[in-house]
């Protein structure tokens, strides 16, 4: 989910320096970066206890905040360079305006059709990572009270017009529809995003 949150921040010209400084501290103290699947080892070590596994990371965050405080210290690596290294050049059309979820989804679709992997934006090559990305983006919008005018209409359209809002989640259904092919399942969702944009 953090990938969607951070992309929302980065694509809209913001910087989450405190989080970046924590990630750099984490890598320095733990000897490895905090990866998207960080929870696998704690979950195994905690014998499947999800709450205890989450507390492993939250205890590290608390340790960091107790030592350094919650605000940025100005020691994070250059953010613009990191954003460019992570995503490559962003679309010129995004300059000077709010980037919404549909913009990010259509850009991802274009890049995947050019041969990029899903993971360049979501962190992993799974349809679950795309679902998590969208949730992170939406949570950032809600938390920071930024109005993303594409989310609710797209969700309504998927549900009411396309009848594609199954109870188990679109990501589960699409993976089944595509016989376990994560790339095809992700592109199915992204194709719906393109169809929705074209219908407006």
C-alpha positions in Angstrom: 0.0 0.0 0.0 2.9 2.3 0.7 3.8 2.4 -3.1 0.4 4.0 -3.9 0.8 6.4 -1.1 4.3 7.5 -2.1 3.4 7.7 -5.8 0.5 10.0 -5.0 2.9 12.2 -3.0 5.7 12.1 -5.6 3.5 12.6 -8.7 1.9 15.6 -7.1 5.2 17.3 -6.3 5.3 16.4 -2.6 8.0 14.7 -0.6 7.6 12.4 2.4 11.1 13.2 3.8 10.5 11.8 7.3 9.5 8.4 5.8 12.5 8.4 3.5 14.8 9.2 6.4 13.3 6.3 8.3 13.8 4.0 5.3 17.5 5.0 5.1 17.9 4.5 8.9 16.2 1.1 8.6 18.6 0.0 5.8 21.5 1.2 7.8 20.5 -0.5 11.0 19.0 -3.7 9.6 21.5 -4.2 6.8 18.9 -4.4 4.1 16.1 -2.2 2.6 12.5 -2.4 3.8 11.0 -4.4 1.0 7.3 -4.6 -0.1 7.1 -8.1 1.4 8.8 -7.1 4.7 5.9 -8.8 6.6 6.7 -12.4 5.5 9.5 -13.1 7.9 7.9 -11.5 11.0 4.7 -13.3 10.2 6.5 -16.6 10.0 8.5 -15.8 13.2 5.3 -14.9 14.9 3.7 -18.1 13.8 1.0 -16.4 11.7 0.0 -13.8 14.4 -0.7 -10.8 12.2 -0.9 -8.3 15.0 2.5 -9.4 16.4 4.0 -9.3 12.9 2.9 -5.7 12.4 4.2 -4.7 15.8 7.7 -5.8 14.7 7.7 -2.9 12.1 5.8 -0.5 14.4 8.3 -1.1 17.2 11.1 -0.1 14.8 9.2 3.0 13.8 8.7 3.9 17.5 12.4 3.4 18.2 13.3 5.7 15.3 10.8 8.4 16.4 12.0 8.2 20.0 15.5 8.7 18.9 15.0 11.3 16.1 11.5 12.7 16.4 8.7 12.5 13.8 9.8 15.5 11.6 12.4 15.4 8.8 16.0 16.1 9.8 17.0 17.1 6.3 19.2 14.1 5.8 17.3 12.1 3.2 18.9 11.6 -0.2 17.9 14.0 -3.0 14.2 13.4 -3.5 14.0 14.5 -7.1 16.8 12.2 -8.1 15.2 9.3 -6.2 11.9 9.9 -7.9 13.5 10.0 -11.4 15.5 6.8 -10.6 12.3 5.1 -9.4 9.8 6.0 -12.1 11.8 7.5 -15.0 10.6 10.7 -16.6 7.0 11.6 -15.6 4.6 12.7 -18.3 4.9 16.4 -19.2 1.1 16.7 -19.2 1.2 16.2 -15.4 3.2 19.4 -14.8 1.3 22.1 -12.9 -1.8 20.1 -12.1 -3.1 17.5 -9.7 -2.3 14.0 -10.8 -5.2 11.7 -10.1 -5.4 7.9 -9.7 -6.8 7.5 -13.2 -3.8 9.4 -14.6 -1.4 7.1 -12.8 -3.3 4.0 -13.9 -3.3 5.0 -17.6 0.4 5.9 -17.5 1.1 2.5 -16.0 -0.9 0.8 -18.7 1.0 2.7 -21.4 4.4 1.8 -19.8 3.3 -1.9 -19.6 2.3 -1.9 -23.2 5.8 -0.5 -24.0 7.3 -3.6 -22.2 7.8 -2.4 -18.6 6.8 -4.7 -15.8 4.1 -3.9 -13.3 6.6 -3.8 -10.5 8.2 -0.6 -11.7 5.3 1.3 -10.2 3.7 -1.2 -7.7 6.8 -2.9 -6.4 5.8 -6.4 -7.4 4.6 -8.2 -10.5 1.3 -9.3 -9.0 -2.2 -8.0 -9.4 -2.4 -7.8 -5.6 0.3 -5.2 -5.7 -1.8 -3.1 -8.1 -4.8 -3.5 -5.8 -2.6 -2.4 -2.9 -1.3 0.5 -4.9 -4.8 1.8 -5.6 -5.7 1.5 -1.9 -2.6 3.4 -0.9 -3.3 6.2 -3.4 -6.9 6.5 -2.2 -5.8 6.5 1.5 -3.3 9.3 0.8 -6.1 11.3 -0.9 -8.4 10.9 2.1 -5.7 11.5 4.7 -4.4 14.6 3.1 -7.9 15.8 2.0 -7.0 16.1 -1.6 -9.9 15.6 -3.9 -9.3 12.9 -6.5 -12.4 13.3 -8.7 -11.7 10.2 -10.7 -11.9 7.5 -7.9 -15.6 7.4 -7.0 -16.9 7.8 -10.6 -14.5 5.1 -11.8 -15.6 2.7 -9.0 -19.3 3.5 -9.6 -18.8 2.8 -13.4 -17.1 -0.5 -12.7 -19.9 -1.5 -10.4 -23.0 -0.2 -12.2 -22.0 -0.2 -15.9 -19.5 -3.0 -16.2 -20.8 -5.1 -13.3 -17.2 -5.6 -12.3 -17.3 -5.1 -8.5 -17.3 -8.6 -7.1 -17.4 -9.2 -3.4 -14.0 -10.9 -3.3 -12.4 -7.8 -5.0 -11.6 -7.1 -8.6 -8.1 -8.3 -8.2 -9.2 -11.8 -7.1 -11.8 -12.1 -9.9 -9.5 -10.9 -12.7 -6.7 -13.3 -11.6 -9.2 -16.1 -11.9 -10.6 -14.8 -15.2 -7.0 -14.7 -16.6 -6.1 -18.2 -15.3 -3.6 -17.0 -12.8 -1.7 -14.6 -15.2 -1.0 -11.6 -13.1 0.1 -9.4 -16.0 -3.1 -10.1 -17.9 -5.2 -9.5 -14.8 -3.6 -6.2 -14.1 -4.0 -5.1 -17.8 -7.7 -6.1 -17.6 -8.2 -3.6 -14.8 -6.1 -1.0 -16.6 -8.0 -1.5 -19.8 -11.2 -0.8 -17.9 -9.6 2.4 -16.6 -8.8 3.4 -20.2 -12.3 2.5 -21.3 -13.8 4.7 -18.5 -11.6 7.6 -19.4 -12.6 7.3 -23.1 -16.3 7.3 -22.1 -16.0 10.7 -20.3 
